[in-house]
Amino acid sequence: MWSSVNKLMIGLTFCVCFVQMGYWYDRLPDPMPSHFDETGQVDGQMGKTYFFVFMGTIQTVFLFGIPALGTLVKRLPDSVLNIPNKKYWLDPQRRAETLSVNVDVLSTIGLMTSWLLIAIFHLTVLVAIKRRETINPDFYWILGVYLVGVTAVAVGLMLKFRLPVSETKVQVH
């Protein structure tokens, strides 16, 4: 189920990202702010075309490269995989489903990171067109939400790969 939802979200996110970039390209100055200090003030710039190529490349990597990496994980030997209760979850009858869950989790984290980048792009645009002086404090709120989300996904993954109660009793005796 999540796999098809993630595919739909990847397509939607890809469209939002590139519509956002297409809309702003002719409206932004050259060079573009490309780096900010700890106070959110611009301390680096980049040519507009390079900025857009850089952002588009990063978005493509997170939207398509991370899920592809997850698919590659399915081909790795069990000895290099690191999941809780590995012997149980990588048993041949559960291995395919276990690794599908990991692909979905990687896709979800890639999606979350892409939305973080969309938000950062938006804050950068607002600074570039002089609607604001700094990306702070919004950047910290957005980053905080992202980190809470990634933490929730990680905790969910750890809970998913606990041993079932029936298996816990078998191992205790």
Secondary structure as GFF3:
##gff-version 3
##sequence-region A 1 173
A	DSSP	alpha_helix	2	25	.	.	.	ID=ss1
A	DSSP	beta_strand	32	36	.	.	.	ID=ss2
A	DSSP	beta_strand	42	46	.	.	.	ID=ss3
A	DSSP	alpha_helix	48	60	.	.	.	ID=ss4
A	DSSP	pi_helix	61	65	.	.	.	ID=ss5
A	DSSP	alpha_helix	66	73	.	.	.	ID=ss6
A	DSSP	three_ten_helix	78	80	.	.	.	ID=ss7
A	DSSP	alpha_helix	86	89	.	.	.	ID=ss8
A	DSSP	alpha_helix	95	128	.	.	.	ID=ss9
A	DSSP	alpha_helix	138	160	.	.	.	ID=ss10
A	DSSP	alpha_helix	165	172	.	.	.	ID=ss11
###
